[in-house]
């Protein structure tokens, strides 16, 4: 991931975040984190990384919304395994998006599974596009800023610690990063699986 970002820059960041947001589970958030850490080392400006990440999230989510709205129902009707389940669940999903669509679109940006499904669900449920756009843009900007700043600061602090304490600091930082990653994914999975 880091080599791709170094070689092809923010174009790769845009593509990965936009593709993930449109509904394909690729490492968009990981690309944003990697680009932010690279920014902390002087490879990019943090403002550029955040702007590209937010723009890609908004563009990708809007693509996913329109794919879901224009063809999502027909696609799900053609898949035999999903057809019956889809017919039962759709009315509830539409009612849910009518009441909680804005919150779901905003919060979905921060939860792994919802990050690449919320836009499709909003489109399939025929959430009003202007409401979707407003909350999608707000969520995309807040997400890119929060993830970008945290990763930037972590990258900066990690580099300073490694420079001061050497190999032991690098090992300690790697262990903490792995533990944090596992805990975050566990929490996100638990939130996504709640009924």
Backbone bond lengths (Angstrom), bond angles and torsions (degrees), N, CA, C in turn:
res aa  C-N    CA-C-N  psi(-1)  N-CA   C-N-CA  omega(-1)  CA-C   N-CA-C  phi
1 X - - - 1.447 - - 1.537 110.29 -
2 X 1.335 116.74 -48.09 1.458 120.60 -177.56 1.524 111.28 -62.81
3 X 1.337 117.69 -42.46 1.471 120.43 179.67 1.525 110.69 -62.62
4 X 1.332 117.04 -42.46 1.468 119.99 176.90 1.529 110.93 -59.21
5 X 1.337 115.72 -43.36 1.464 119.05 -179.31 1.521 111.69 -67.40
6 X 1.340 116.70 -35.52 1.459 118.99 177.30 1.522 111.60 -69.37
7 X 1.337 116.68 -41.21 1.468 120.69 -177.05 1.524 112.94 -74.26
8 X 1.330 117.07 -42.86 1.464 120.05 -172.54 1.519 113.61 -115.86
9 X 1.306 116.20 0.71 1.444 121.38 169.99 1.510 116.61 64.12
10 X 1.292 112.72 -144.42 1.445 120.42 -171.59 1.525 113.13 -73.33
11 X 1.330 117.59 -12.60 1.473 120.58 175.56 1.525 109.31 -63.82
12 X 1.332 117.16 -42.99 1.462 121.43 178.67 1.523 109.83 -64.26
13 X 1.331 116.82 -41.66 1.465 120.84 177.24 1.528 109.85 -58.12
14 X 1.325 116.50 -48.83 1.468 120.28 -179.51 1.522 110.61 -59.04
15 X 1.321 117.00 -48.79 1.464 120.53 -176.88 1.530 111.97 -62.28
16 X 1.326 117.46 -45.97 1.463 119.78 -177.74 1.530 111.86 -65.70
17 X 1.328 117.32 -43.64 1.469 119.73 179.75 1.529 110.08 -67.30
18 X 1.330 118.08 -42.84 1.466 121.04 -178.96 1.525 111.26 -65.24
19 X 1.336 117.41 -42.85 1.468 120.82 -179.59 1.528 110.20 -65.42
20 X 1.335 116.86 -43.10 1.462 119.96 177.26 1.526 110.13 -61.17
21 X 1.309 117.20 -44.34 1.461 121.58 -178.15 1.525 112.31 -65.98
22 X 1.320 116.80 -29.22 1.463 121.17 179.66 1.529 112.02 -77.03
23 X 1.326 117.73 -11.80 1.451 119.68 174.68 1.509 116.57 124.42
24 X 1.324 118.17 7.39 1.460 121.20 179.04 1.531 107.95 -106.30
25 X 1.328 118.22 122.22 1.466 119.71 -176.19 1.535 113.30 -73.44
26 X 1.321 115.97 81.74 1.465 122.82 173.84 1.532 107.24 -112.49
27 X 1.331 119.39 166.81 1.471 121.49 -174.16 1.530 114.40 -79.84
28 X 1.305 117.31 64.22 1.464 120.96 179.31 1.517 113.24 -66.67
29 X 1.337 116.41 -46.60 1.462 119.37 180.00 1.529 110.66 -65.64
30 X 1.320 116.47 -37.87 1.462 120.68 177.39 1.530 110.24 -61.73
31 X 1.325 116.68 -39.33 1.469 120.37 177.99 1.521 110.67 -64.59
32 X 1.333 117.29 -39.36 1.470 120.61 177.75 1.524 110.58 -64.30
33 X 1.317 116.87 -41.91 1.470 120.89 178.17 1.525 110.15 -63.40
34 X 1.335 116.97 -47.48 1.467 120.90 -179.29 1.524 111.17 -61.91
35 X 1.325 117.52 -43.50 1.468 120.66 179.49 1.525 111.12 -64.82
36 X 1.330 117.22 -36.09 1.467 120.58 178.42 1.519 111.39 -68.12
37 X 1.329 116.44 -39.90 1.469 119.73 176.58 1.524 109.42 -64.59
38 X 1.333 117.40 -41.39 1.470 120.87 176.43 1.530 110.89 -62.11
39 X 1.317 116.12 -36.13 1.472 119.44 176.48 1.527 110.79 -63.66
40 X 1.331 116.52 -36.18 1.468 119.46 178.97 1.522 111.61 -66.34
41 X 1.334 116.39 -20.31 1.462 121.52 179.35 1.526 111.88 -98.82
42 X 1.326 116.51 8.13 1.458 121.22 174.30 1.516 116.40 90.70
43 X 1.328 118.45 7.40 1.466 120.34 -179.07 1.526 112.69 -77.65
44 X 1.319 117.47 -31.94 1.466 123.27 179.68 1.514 108.36 -140.04
45 X 1.326 115.90 168.68 1.458 118.42 170.28 1.523 107.45 -89.46
46 X 1.316 117.09 142.16 1.458 121.22 -179.71 1.520 110.69 -62.22
47 X 1.308 117.09 -36.83 1.478 120.88 179.14 1.532 109.96 -60.24
48 X 1.330 117.49 -42.18 1.467 120.96 178.35 1.518 111.44 -64.06
49 X 1.320 116.93 -43.15 1.463 121.02 179.87 1.526 110.07 -61.52
50 X 1.334 117.03 -46.33 1.468 120.82 -179.56 1.525 110.43 -65.08
51 X 1.327 117.49 -43.29 1.470 120.83 -179.15 1.529 110.75 -62.85
52 X 1.325 116.99 -44.56 1.470 120.49 179.87 1.527 110.06 -66.12
53 X 1.328 117.51 -43.94 1.466 120.73 179.02 1.517 112.50 -61.28
54 X 1.332 117.18 -44.62 1.466 120.90 179.64 1.524 110.96 -66.11
55 X 1.325 117.10 -45.17 1.467 120.40 179.92 1.523 110.89 -61.58
56 X 1.319 117.02 -42.70 1.465 120.73 179.79 1.523 111.22 -64.83
57 X 1.334 116.77 -40.16 1.468 120.11 178.33 1.526 110.53 -62.13
58 X 1.310 116.70 -43.62 1.469 121.03 -178.52 1.524 110.80 -67.20
59 X 1.326 116.98 -47.35 1.469 121.28 -179.61 1.531 110.61 -63.42
60 X 1.318 116.66 -47.42 1.461 120.61 -178.92 1.519 112.61 -63.26
61 X 1.325 116.70 -44.31 1.465 119.78 178.70 1.522 111.47 -63.01
62 X 1.326 117.37 -38.58 1.459 119.29 178.13 1.523 111.15 -66.39
63 X 1.333 116.87 -36.91 1.464 119.82 174.21 1.521 111.12 -62.05
64 X 1.331 116.92 -44.83 1.459 121.19 177.91 1.520 112.45 -63.34
65 X 1.328 116.00 -38.97 1.469 120.74 177.89 1.525 110.32 -59.78
66 X 1.338 115.49 -49.67 1.471 118.72 -176.80 1.521 111.81 -70.62
67 X 1.323 118.34 -33.59 1.466 119.84 174.14 1.532 110.07 -62.13
68 X 1.336 115.49 -44.42 1.461 119.51 178.22 1.511 112.47 -65.61
69 X 1.293 116.44 -41.19 1.475 120.26 -177.05 1.528 111.94 -70.09
70 X 1.325 116.80 -42.43 1.463 120.31 -174.75 1.529 113.48 -86.26
71 X 1.325 118.03 -29.75 1.460 117.83 -175.21 1.507 115.62 -137.08
72 X 1.322 117.58 -3.06 1.460 121.02 -175.29 1.516 113.87 -63.24
73 X 1.328 116.52 -43.08 1.465 120.04 179.83 1.530 110.88 -63.16
74 X 1.328 116.34 -46.62 1.466 119.95 -179.35 1.524 110.90 -62.65
75 X 1.329 116.62 -40.21 1.457 120.19 179.13 1.530 110.85 -62.15
76 X 1.324 117.12 -47.83 1.463 120.53 -178.56 1.530 112.06 -68.20
77 X 1.322 117.32 -29.69 1.469 120.85 176.24 1.530 111.92 -68.66
78 X 1.324 117.63 -24.55 1.469 121.42 -177.34 1.526 113.53 -87.06
79 X 1.301 117.14 -13.35 1.468 119.97 -179.01 1.524 107.99 -93.43
80 X 1.332 117.31 108.04 1.476 120.65 -173.71 1.530 113.78 -54.18
81 X 1.311 117.53 -40.29 1.461 121.10 -177.10 1.530 111.05 -64.17
82 X 1.320 117.37 -33.49 1.460 121.47 -176.08 1.525 113.78 -94.93
83 X 1.315 117.77 -21.33 1.471 122.27 -170.01 1.524 113.33 -51.58
84 X 1.319 118.24 -55.13 1.470 120.85 -176.70 1.517 111.62 -66.10
85 X 1.313 115.88 -42.26 1.469 120.28 178.70 1.529 110.38 -62.98
86 X 1.311 116.06 -42.78 1.465 121.83 -179.84 1.524 110.95 -59.72
87 X 1.323 117.29 -44.14 1.470 121.12 -179.15 1.525 111.77 -63.38
88 X 1.320 116.85 -34.05 1.474 120.23 178.35 1.514 111.86 -76.35
89 X 1.318 117.06 -37.31 1.459 121.28 -172.15 1.535 112.85 -85.00
90 X 1.313 117.82 -29.85 1.464 121.02 -174.03 1.532 113.74 -55.06
91 X 1.326 120.32 -47.26 1.471 118.19 179.79 1.536 112.82 -58.53
92 X 1.338 116.37 -39.84 1.475 119.39 177.33 1.522 111.16 -66.75
93 X 1.327 116.43 -39.74 1.468 120.09 179.23 1.519 110.78 -63.96
94 X 1.315 116.51 -40.53 1.471 119.47 178.53 1.518 111.12 -63.80
95 X 1.342 116.93 -43.51 1.477 119.98 177.80 1.533 110.28 -63.87
96 X 1.341 115.85 -41.24 1.465 120.04 179.23 1.529 110.67 -60.27
97 X 1.341 117.28 -48.17 1.462 120.38 -179.38 1.519 112.19 -67.66
98 X 1.321 117.44 -27.88 1.457 119.84 175.87 1.522 110.38 -65.36
99 X 1.330 116.46 -40.68 1.468 120.69 -178.49 1.531 113.39 -87.37
100 X 1.332 117.34 -40.33 1.468 121.27 -170.49 1.522 113.83 -122.80
101 X 1.302 118.52 14.55 1.462 121.48 -174.79 1.515 113.63 -58.99
102 X 1.338 116.39 -44.48 1.463 119.83 -178.14 1.528 111.15 -61.18
103 X 1.336 116.18 -47.24 1.471 120.08 179.37 1.524 110.97 -63.24
104 X 1.320 116.15 -41.08 1.465 120.56 -178.11 1.519 111.09 -63.76
105 X 1.330 116.56 -43.76 1.463 120.35 179.73 1.528 110.14 -64.37
106 X 1.335 117.47 -42.88 1.462 121.30 -179.70 1.527 110.97 -67.23
107 X 1.324 117.58 -53.40 1.463 121.80 -176.07 1.533 110.99 -69.90
108 X 1.331 116.70 -30.98 1.456 121.08 -179.86 1.517 113.47 -57.61
109 X 1.303 117.32 -26.98 1.465 122.29 178.74 1.527 110.65 -61.67
110 X 1.343 118.11 -25.11 1.458 122.13 -175.19 1.526 113.63 -100.37
111 X 1.340 118.15 -2.01 1.462 122.25 -177.40 1.526 108.16 -117.97
112 X 1.322 116.37 126.82 1.467 121.74 -169.85 1.525 113.66 -51.01
113 X 1.309 118.96 -54.47 1.462 120.54 -176.03 1.522 111.05 -67.53
114 X 1.300 117.59 -42.12 1.471 120.28 179.59 1.524 112.25 -69.23
115 X 1.323 117.10 -25.01 1.467 119.77 -179.02 1.528 111.10 -59.07
116 X 1.333 117.51 -34.49 1.459 118.07 179.67 1.533 113.79 -109.69
117 X 1.338 118.26 6.64 1.469 119.48 176.32 1.519 114.25 -119.44
118 X 1.323 118.57 -23.79 1.469 120.82 -174.12 1.524 112.39 -60.00
119 X 1.310 117.79 -40.11 1.470 120.20 -178.62 1.525 110.68 -64.71
120 X 1.320 117.04 -44.18 1.472 120.68 177.44 1.521 110.31 -60.84
121 X 1.332 115.97 -46.51 1.467 119.91 -179.33 1.525 111.43 -61.95
122 X 1.317 116.53 -40.22 1.469 119.89 177.52 1.527 110.26 -63.14
123 X 1.316 117.81 -42.12 1.461 121.37 178.75 1.514 112.61 -66.60
124 X 1.331 116.57 -46.49 1.464 121.07 179.21 1.526 110.40 -61.33
125 X 1.330 116.55 -37.42 1.464 121.42 -179.41 1.529 113.12 -80.98
126 X 1.311 116.59 0.02 1.474 123.15 179.23 1.527 112.63 59.03
127 X 1.332 115.74 39.79 1.464 119.60 171.23 1.524 107.26 -59.90
128 X 1.310 117.57 140.97 1.466 120.48 179.90 1.527 109.06 -57.43
129 X 1.331 116.23 132.23 1.457 120.19 -173.93 1.514 112.31 -62.42
130 X 1.325 119.33 -41.32 1.471 120.61 -177.34 1.524 110.76 -63.56
131 X 1.352 117.84 -36.51 1.477 120.43 176.20 1.522 109.91 -68.01
132 X 1.328 115.55 -43.17 1.458 119.43 177.43 1.523 110.19 -58.56
133 X 1.321 117.71 -48.96 1.459 122.23 -177.85 1.525 111.43 -59.33
134 X 1.329 117.14 -45.10 1.461 121.29 -179.41 1.535 110.96 -59.24
135 X 1.333 116.73 -51.16 1.459 120.11 -176.49 1.515 112.30 -75.61
136 X 1.319 116.52 -30.92 1.458 120.62 175.42 1.529 110.51 -65.62
137 X 1.324 116.65 -46.36 1.467 120.40 179.91 1.529 110.44 -64.10
138 X 1.319 116.75 -43.58 1.467 120.26 178.94 1.523 110.61 -61.65
139 X 1.332 116.72 -47.10 1.463 120.47 179.06 1.514 112.50 -63.38
140 X 1.336 117.36 -41.70 1.460 121.51 -179.99 1.521 112.37 -63.03
141 X 1.325 116.24 -41.98 1.471 120.71 -179.68 1.529 110.57 -68.35
142 X 1.337 116.32 -46.98 1.476 119.67 -179.85 1.529 110.36 -63.57
143 X 1.341 116.96 -43.88 1.469 121.46 179.97 1.525 111.16 -60.59
144 X 1.326 117.28 -50.99 1.466 120.66 -177.88 1.529 110.79 -62.43
145 X 1.314 116.81 -39.64 1.470 120.54 -179.99 1.521 110.63 -67.48
146 X 1.319 117.18 -49.40 1.464 120.81 -177.64 1.527 111.57 -63.31
147 X 1.328 117.11 -51.75 1.470 120.87 -179.42 1.528 109.93 -63.26
148 X 1.329 116.86 -42.87 1.466 120.90 -179.42 1.517 112.93 -61.86
149 X 1.325 117.07 -47.31 1.470 120.86 -177.83 1.530 110.87 -67.21
150 X 1.336 116.94 -44.05 1.473 119.86 179.96 1.532 110.35 -62.23
151 X 1.333 117.58 -46.90 1.472 120.54 -179.81 1.528 111.04 -65.34
152 X 1.317 117.38 -38.72 1.469 122.09 178.27 1.529 109.88 -60.67
153 X 1.329 115.93 -50.24 1.470 120.07 -179.03 1.527 111.11 -64.82
154 X 1.334 116.52 -40.78 1.465 119.77 177.68 1.529 110.04 -61.24
155 X 1.323 116.92 -44.68 1.467 120.98 179.58 1.517 111.94 -61.81
156 X 1.327 115.73 -41.78 1.467 120.15 179.77 1.527 110.88 -65.76
157 X 1.332 116.17 -47.09 1.463 120.41 -178.98 1.527 110.98 -65.67
158 X 1.343 116.94 -38.83 1.466 120.40 178.98 1.525 110.60 -63.11
159 X 1.327 117.30 -43.38 1.468 120.74 179.85 1.526 110.62 -63.53
160 X 1.328 117.28 -42.10 1.469 120.69 178.64 1.528 110.96 -64.38
161 X 1.326 116.53 -42.05 1.468 120.62 -179.04 1.524 111.29 -65.78
162 X 1.329 116.23 -44.08 1.466 120.33 179.03 1.527 110.60 -63.41
163 X 1.346 116.62 -40.80 1.470 119.80 178.98 1.526 110.76 -63.12
164 X 1.323 117.42 -34.77 1.460 121.12 -176.87 1.531 112.35 -84.36
165 X 1.352 117.29 -41.26 1.465 120.29 -172.76 1.530 114.76 -108.64
166 X 1.311 118.60 -10.91 1.457 121.86 174.47 1.520 115.52 80.16
167 X 1.334 115.08 -146.68 1.456 123.47 -172.34 1.526 112.82 -59.86
168 X 1.318 118.20 -40.49 1.465 120.60 -178.73 1.525 110.89 -62.48
169 X 1.308 116.96 -37.87 1.463 120.47 177.91 1.523 110.58 -66.01
170 X 1.322 116.62 -40.49 1.470 120.01 179.08 1.523 110.81 -62.12
171 X 1.319 117.23 -43.19 1.465 121.00 178.87 1.531 110.15 -65.02
172 X 1.317 116.68 -44.71 1.471 120.64 178.50 1.524 112.24 -61.15
173 X 1.319 116.68 -42.79 1.462 120.72 178.76 1.524 110.58 -64.58
174 X 1.319 117.06 -41.23 1.471 120.65 178.86 1.526 110.78 -62.67
175 X 1.319 117.16 -42.81 1.462 120.78 179.34 1.528 110.33 -64.16
176 X 1.323 117.50 -45.28 1.468 121.23 178.65 1.528 110.52 -62.44
177 X 1.318 117.64 -41.27 1.469 121.15 179.81 1.520 111.21 -63.37
178 X 1.331 117.13 -42.70 1.469 120.60 179.31 1.526 110.15 -64.80
179 X 1.315 117.39 -44.43 1.470 120.94 178.95 1.531 110.12 -62.36
180 X 1.324 117.34 -44.55 1.465 120.78 179.05 1.521 110.93 -61.87
181 X 1.327 116.96 -42.19 1.463 121.18 179.02 1.528 110.70 -60.98
182 X 1.327 117.04 -46.49 1.466 121.32 -178.93 1.526 110.52 -63.79
183 X 1.317 117.71 -43.17 1.466 121.31 179.91 1.528 110.50 -64.19
184 X 1.322 117.83 -44.77 1.467 121.28 -179.82 1.517 110.46 -62.00
185 X 1.318 117.68 -45.62 1.474 120.76 179.36 1.523 111.30 -63.97
186 X 1.328 117.25 -38.60 1.463 121.26 178.64 1.527 110.23 -63.80
187 X 1.320 116.83 -44.51 1.469 121.02 179.02 1.522 110.28 -64.95
188 X 1.325 117.31 -45.04 1.470 120.83 179.46 1.529 111.01 -61.32
189 X 1.313 117.08 -41.81 1.465 120.91 179.31 1.522 110.08 -64.56
190 X 1.325 117.86 -41.24 1.457 121.32 178.29 1.519 112.41 -64.01
191 X 1.330 117.11 -39.90 1.465 121.05 178.30 1.517 110.63 -67.32
192 X 1.332 117.08 -41.92 1.473 121.55 -178.19 1.528 111.09 -68.38
193 X 1.323 118.79 -28.97 1.463 120.77 -176.56 1.513 113.18 -87.76
194 X 1.328 118.27 -8.38 1.463 119.25 178.78 1.519 110.33 -66.54
195 X 1.340 117.72 141.44 1.465 119.78 -179.62 1.505 112.11 -72.71
